[in-house]
Amino acid sequence: MISQMSPADYAARAARDEAPLLLDVREDWELAIARIDGAVHIPMSQLPDRLGELDPQGEIVVLCRSGGRSAQVTRFLQQQGYGRVSNLAGGILAWSEQVDPAVPQY
């Protein structure tokens, strides 16, 4: 089972300067449509080759459009030894609905 974090919980932690690393695994074209400031962008397909860019001891929250790809990446990171990783429940669509309606939905 993977850990989930709601967009509201992430936003609350960010407001207190306690936000984990937000890892956006969407494709470049998706990022051009909608983004969350401060997120680190590593497309899902590039992640195996770019694991060295992530701190295995750090806390990571993984983001995609709706939560499916990010759930897969969360599992993958756990299998690679990343112990503090969560899926952003509902992805950027939920972020737009719950936190920042200025973020476009697509």
BAMITOR-199941 format. One line per 5 residues: number of its first residue (from 1); their letters; for each residue x, y, z of N, C-alpha, C, O. Coordinates in nm, 2 decimals, always signed. Example, Ala and Ser with C-alpha at 12.3 -4.5 7.8 and 13.67 -1.06 7.14 Angstrom:
<pts>
1> as> +1.32:-0.57:+0.78:+1.23:-0.45:+0.78:+1.32:-0.33:+0.78:+1.42:-0.33:+0.85 | +1.28:-0.22:+0.71:+1.37:-0.11:+0.71:+1.29:+0.00:+0.79:+1.34:+0.11:+0.80
</pts>
This chain:
<pts>
1> misqm> +0.08:-0.12:+0.00:+0.00:+0.00:+0.00:+0.09:+0.12:+0.00:+0.19:+0.13:+0.07 | +0.05:+0.22:-0.08:+0.12:+0.35:-0.08:+0.06:+0.45:+0.00:-0.06:+0.46:+0.02 | +0.14:+0.54:+0.05:+0.10:+0.66:+0.13:+0.04:+0.76:+0.03:+0.09:+0.78:-0.08 | -0.07:+0.83:+0.08:-0.13:+0.93:+0.00:-0.13:+1.06:+0.08:-0.14:+1.06:+0.20 | -0.11:+1.18:+0.01:-0.12:+1.31:+0.07:-0.22:+1.39:-0.01:-0.21:+1.39:-0.13
6> spady> -0.31:+1.45:+0.06:-0.41:+1.53:-0.01:-0.35:+1.66:-0.05:-0.25:+1.71:+0.01 | -0.40:+1.72:-0.16:-0.35:+1.85:-0.20:-0.36:+1.96:-0.09:-0.27:+2.04:-0.07 | -0.47:+1.95:-0.01:-0.49:+2.05:+0.10:-0.38:+2.03:+0.20:-0.33:+2.13:+0.26 | -0.35:+1.91:+0.24:-0.24:+1.88:+0.33:-0.11:+1.93:+0.28:-0.03:+1.99:+0.36 | -0.08:+1.90:+0.16:+0.05:+1.95:+0.10:+0.05:+2.10:+0.10:+0.16:+2.16:+0.15
11> aaraa> -0.05:+2.17:+0.06:-0.06:+2.32:+0.06:-0.04:+2.37:+0.20:+0.03:+2.47:+0.22 | -0.10:+2.31:+0.30:-0.09:+2.35:+0.44:+0.06:+2.34:+0.49:+0.11:+2.43:+0.55 | +0.12:+2.23:+0.45:+0.26:+2.22:+0.49:+0.35:+2.32:+0.42:+0.45:+2.37:+0.47 | +0.32:+2.34:+0.29:+0.40:+2.44:+0.21:+0.38:+2.58:+0.28:+0.48:+2.66:+0.28 | +0.26:+2.61:+0.32:+0.24:+2.74:+0.39:+0.32:+2.76:+0.52:+0.35:+2.87:+0.56
16> rdeap> +0.36:+2.65:+0.58:+0.44:+2.65:+0.70:+0.59:+2.63:+0.67:+0.67:+2.60:+0.76 | +0.62:+2.63:+0.54:+0.76:+2.60:+0.50:+0.81:+2.46:+0.54:+0.92:+2.44:+0.58 | +0.71:+2.36:+0.54:+0.74:+2.23:+0.58:+0.71:+2.13:+0.46:+0.69:+2.01:+0.49 | +0.71:+2.18:+0.34:+0.66:+2.10:+0.23:+0.77:+2.00:+0.19:+0.89:+2.04:+0.18 | +0.73:+1.88:+0.16:+0.83:+1.78:+0.10:+0.86:+1.82:-0.04:+0.79:+1.91:-0.10
21> llldv> +0.96:+1.76:-0.10:+0.99:+1.78:-0.24:+0.86:+1.73:-0.32:+0.81:+1.62:-0.30 | +0.82:+1.82:-0.41:+0.70:+1.78:-0.49:+0.76:+1.74:-0.63:+0.82:+1.82:-0.70 | +0.75:+1.61:-0.66:+0.80:+1.56:-0.79:+0.70:+1.54:-0.89:+0.60:+1.46:-0.87 | +0.70:+1.62:-1.00:+0.61:+1.62:-1.10:+0.65:+1.52:-1.21:+0.76:+1.55:-1.28 | +0.58:+1.41:-1.24:+0.63:+1.31:-1.33:+0.55:+1.32:-1.46:+0.56:+1.23:-1.54
26> redwe> +0.48:+1.43:-1.49:+0.41:+1.44:-1.61:+0.50:+1.48:-1.73:+0.62:+1.51:-1.70 | +0.45:+1.47:-1.85:+0.53:+1.50:-1.97:+0.55:+1.65:-1.99:+0.47:+1.73:-1.93 | +0.64:+1.69:-2.07:+0.67:+1.83:-2.09:+0.55:+1.91:-2.14:+0.52:+2.02:-2.10 | +0.47:+1.85:-2.23:+0.35:+1.91:-2.29:+0.25:+1.94:-2.18:+0.17:+2.04:-2.18 | +0.24:+1.85:-2.08:+0.14:+1.87:-1.97:+0.19:+1.98:-1.88:+0.11:+2.06:-1.83
31> laiar> +0.32:+1.99:-1.86:+0.37:+2.10:-1.77:+0.35:+2.23:-1.84:+0.33:+2.33:-1.77 | +0.35:+2.24:-1.97:+0.32:+2.36:-2.04:+0.18:+2.41:-2.02:+0.15:+2.53:-2.03 | +0.08:+2.32:-1.99:-0.06:+2.36:-1.97:-0.08:+2.40:-1.82:-0.15:+2.50:-1.80 | -0.03:+2.32:-1.73:-0.06:+2.34:-1.59:+0.06:+2.30:-1.50:+0.12:+2.20:-1.53 | +0.10:+2.38:-1.40:+0.21:+2.35:-1.32:+0.19:+2.40:-1.18:+0.11:+2.49:-1.16
36> idgav> +0.26:+2.35:-1.08:+0.26:+2.39:-0.95:+0.40:+2.45:-0.92:+0.50:+2.38:-0.94 | +0.40:+2.57:-0.88:+0.53:+2.64:-0.86:+0.61:+2.56:-0.75:+0.56:+2.51:-0.65 | +0.74:+2.55:-0.78:+0.83:+2.48:-0.69:+0.85:+2.33:-0.71:+0.94:+2.27:-0.66 | +0.76:+2.27:-0.80:+0.77:+2.13:-0.82:+0.90:+2.10:-0.91:+0.94:+2.18:-0.99 | +0.96:+1.99:-0.88:+1.07:+1.94:-0.96:+1.02:+1.85:-1.07:+0.94:+1.76:-1.04
41> hipms> +1.05:+1.87:-1.19:+1.00:+1.80:-1.30:+1.09:+1.70:-1.35:+1.20:+1.73:-1.40 | +1.06:+1.57:-1.34:+1.13:+1.46:-1.40:+1.02:+1.37:-1.46:+0.95:+1.30:-1.38 | +1.00:+1.37:-1.59:+0.90:+1.28:-1.65:+0.92:+1.14:-1.61:+1.03:+1.09:-1.59 | +0.81:+1.07:-1.60:+0.81:+0.93:-1.55:+0.90:+0.84:-1.63:+0.97:+0.76:-1.58 | +0.91:+0.86:-1.76:+0.99:+0.78:-1.85:+1.14:+0.80:-1.82:+1.22:+0.72:-1.85
46> qlpdr> +1.18:+0.92:-1.77:+1.32:+0.95:-1.74:+1.36:+0.91:-1.60:+1.48:+0.92:-1.57 | +1.27:+0.88:-1.51:+1.30:+0.87:-1.37:+1.41:+0.76:-1.34:+1.50:+0.79:-1.26 | +1.40:+0.64:-1.40:+1.50:+0.54:-1.37:+1.65:+0.59:-1.39:+1.74:+0.56:-1.32 | +1.66:+0.68:-1.50:+1.80:+0.73:-1.53:+1.83:+0.85:-1.45:+1.95:+0.89:-1.45 | +1.74:+0.91:-1.38:+1.76:+1.03:-1.30:+1.74:+1.02:-1.15:+1.73:+1.12:-1.08
51> lgeld> +1.74:+0.90:-1.10:+1.72:+0.87:-0.96:+1.82:+0.95:-0.88:+1.79:+0.99:-0.76 | +1.94:+0.97:-0.93:+2.05:+1.03:-0.85:+2.01:+1.18:-0.82:+2.08:+1.24:-0.74 | +1.91:+1.23:-0.89:+1.87:+1.37:-0.86:+1.78:+1.38:-0.73:+1.75:+1.49:-0.69 | +1.74:+1.27:-0.68:+1.65:+1.27:-0.57:+1.72:+1.21:-0.44:+1.81:+1.12:-0.45 | +1.69:+1.27:-0.33:+1.75:+1.23:-0.20:+1.67:+1.11:-0.15:+1.55:+1.13:-0.11
56> pqgei> +1.73:+0.99:-0.14:+1.65:+0.88:-0.09:+1.61:+0.89:+0.06:+1.52:+0.82:+0.10 | +1.67:+0.98:+0.13:+1.63:+1.00:+0.27:+1.53:+1.11:+0.29:+1.47:+1.13:+0.39 | +1.51:+1.19:+0.18:+1.42:+1.31:+0.19:+1.27:+1.26:+0.17:+1.25:+1.15:+0.12 | +1.18:+1.35:+0.21:+1.04:+1.32:+0.19:+1.00:+1.37:+0.05:+1.03:+1.49:+0.01 | +0.93:+1.29:-0.02:+0.89:+1.32:-0.16:+0.74:+1.30:-0.18:+0.69:+1.20:-0.13
61> vvlcr> +0.68:+1.39:-0.24:+0.54:+1.37:-0.28:+0.53:+1.37:-0.44:+0.58:+1.47:-0.50 | +0.48:+1.27:-0.50:+0.48:+1.25:-0.64:+0.34:+1.30:-0.70:+0.24:+1.27:-0.65 | +0.35:+1.37:-0.81:+0.24:+1.44:-0.87:+0.23:+1.40:-1.02:+0.33:+1.40:-1.09 | +0.10:+1.37:-1.07:+0.08:+1.36:-1.21:-0.06:+1.43:-1.24:-0.10:+1.52:-1.16 | -0.13:+1.39:-1.34:-0.25:+1.46:-1.37:-0.36:+1.42:-1.28:-0.43:+1.51:-1.22
66> sggrs> -0.38:+1.29:-1.26:-0.50:+1.25:-1.18:-0.46:+1.15:-1.06:-0.54:+1.11:-0.98 | -0.33:+1.11:-1.06:-0.29:+1.02:-0.95:-0.25:+0.88:-0.98:-0.19:+0.81:-0.90 | -0.27:+0.84:-1.11:-0.24:+0.71:-1.15:-0.09:+0.69:-1.17:-0.03:+0.59:-1.12 | -0.04:+0.77:-1.26:+0.11:+0.75:-1.29:+0.19:+0.78:-1.16:+0.29:+0.71:-1.14 | +0.15:+0.88:-1.09:+0.22:+0.91:-0.96:+0.22:+0.80:-0.86:+0.31:+0.78:-0.79
71> aqvtr> +0.11:+0.73:-0.86:+0.10:+0.61:-0.77:+0.20:+0.50:-0.82:+0.26:+0.44:-0.73 | +0.21:+0.48:-0.95:+0.31:+0.39:-1.00:+0.45:+0.43:-0.96:+0.54:+0.35:-0.92 | +0.48:+0.56:-0.98:+0.61:+0.61:-0.94:+0.64:+0.60:-0.79:+0.75:+0.57:-0.75 | +0.54:+0.63:-0.71:+0.55:+0.61:-0.57:+0.59:+0.47:-0.53:+0.69:+0.45:-0.45 | +0.53:+0.37:-0.59:+0.56:+0.23:-0.57:+0.71:+0.20:-0.62:+0.79:+0.14:-0.55
76> flqqq> +0.74:+0.25:-0.73:+0.88:+0.23:-0.79:+0.98:+0.29:-0.69:+1.08:+0.22:-0.66 | +0.96:+0.41:-0.65:+1.06:+0.47:-0.55:+1.07:+0.40:-0.42:+1.18:+0.38:-0.37 | +0.96:+0.35:-0.37:+0.96:+0.26:-0.25:+1.05:+0.14:-0.28:+1.13:+0.10:-0.19 | +1.03:+0.08:-0.39:+1.11:-0.04:-0.43:+1.26:-0.01:-0.44:+1.34:-0.10:-0.42 | +1.29:+0.11:-0.47:+1.43:+0.16:-0.48:+1.49:+0.20:-0.35:+1.60:+0.24:-0.35
81> gygrv> +1.41:+0.19:-0.24:+1.46:+0.23:-0.11:+1.43:+0.36:-0.06:+1.47:+0.41:+0.04 | +1.34:+0.43:-0.13:+1.29:+0.57:-0.09:+1.18:+0.54:+0.02:+1.07:+0.50:-0.02 | +1.21:+0.57:+0.14:+1.12:+0.53:+0.25:+1.01:+0.64:+0.28:+0.91:+0.60:+0.35 | +1.03:+0.76:+0.24:+0.94:+0.87:+0.27:+0.88:+0.93:+0.15:+0.90:+1.04:+0.12 | +0.80:+0.85:+0.08:+0.74:+0.89:-0.05:+0.59:+0.87:-0.05:+0.54:+0.77:+0.00
86> snlag> +0.52:+0.97:-0.10:+0.37:+0.97:-0.10:+0.32:+1.01:-0.24:+0.39:+1.08:-0.31 | +0.20:+0.97:-0.27:+0.13:+1.01:-0.39:+0.04:+1.13:-0.36:-0.03:+1.13:-0.26 | +0.04:+1.23:-0.44:-0.05:+1.34:-0.43:-0.19:+1.29:-0.48:-0.21:+1.28:-0.60 | -0.28:+1.27:-0.39:-0.41:+1.21:-0.42:-0.48:+1.30:-0.52:-0.51:+1.42:-0.49 | -0.52:+1.24:-0.63:-0.60:+1.31:-0.73:-0.52:+1.40:-0.82:-0.58:+1.46:-0.92
91> gilaw> -0.39:+1.41:-0.80:-0.30:+1.48:-0.90:-0.33:+1.63:-0.91:-0.39:+1.69:-0.82 | -0.29:+1.68:-1.02:-0.31:+1.83:-1.05:-0.45:+1.86:-1.06:-0.49:+1.98:-1.04 | -0.54:+1.77:-1.11:-0.68:+1.79:-1.12:-0.74:+1.83:-0.98:-0.81:+1.92:-0.96 | -0.70:+1.75:-0.88:-0.75:+1.77:-0.74:-0.69:+1.90:-0.69:-0.75:+1.97:-0.61 | -0.56:+1.93:-0.72:-0.50:+2.05:-0.68:-0.58:+2.17:-0.73:-0.61:+2.26:-0.65
96> seqvd> -0.62:+2.17:-0.85:-0.70:+2.27:-0.91:-0.83:+2.29:-0.84:-0.88:+2.40:-0.82 | -0.89:+2.18:-0.81:-1.02:+2.18:-0.74:-1.02:+2.22:-0.60:-1.10:+2.29:-0.55 | -0.92:+2.18:-0.53:-0.91:+2.19:-0.38:-0.82:+2.31:-0.33:-0.85:+2.36:-0.22 | -0.72:+2.34:-0.41:-0.62:+2.44:-0.36:-0.62:+2.57:-0.45:-0.63:+2.68:-0.39 | -0.60:+2.55:-0.58:-0.57:+2.67:-0.66:-0.65:+2.66:-0.79:-0.60:+2.60:-0.89
101> pavpq> -0.77:+2.71:-0.80:-0.85:+2.70:-0.92:-0.79:+2.77:-1.04:-0.84:+2.76:-1.15 | -0.69:+2.85:-1.02:-0.62:+2.92:-1.13:-0.54:+2.82:-1.21:-0.50:+2.85:-1.32 | -0.51:+2.70:-1.15:-0.43:+2.60:-1.23:-0.53:+2.53:-1.32:-0.63:+2.48:-1.28 | -0.50:+2.54:-1.45:-0.59:+2.48:-1.55:-0.61:+2.33:-1.54:-0.52:+2.26:-1.50 | -0.73:+2.28:-1.57:-0.75:+2.14:-1.58:-0.75:+2.10:-1.73:-0.78:+2.18:-1.82
106> y> -0.70:+1.98:-1.75:-0.70:+1.94:-1.89:-0.73:+1.79:-1.90:-0.73:+1.73:-2.01
</pts>
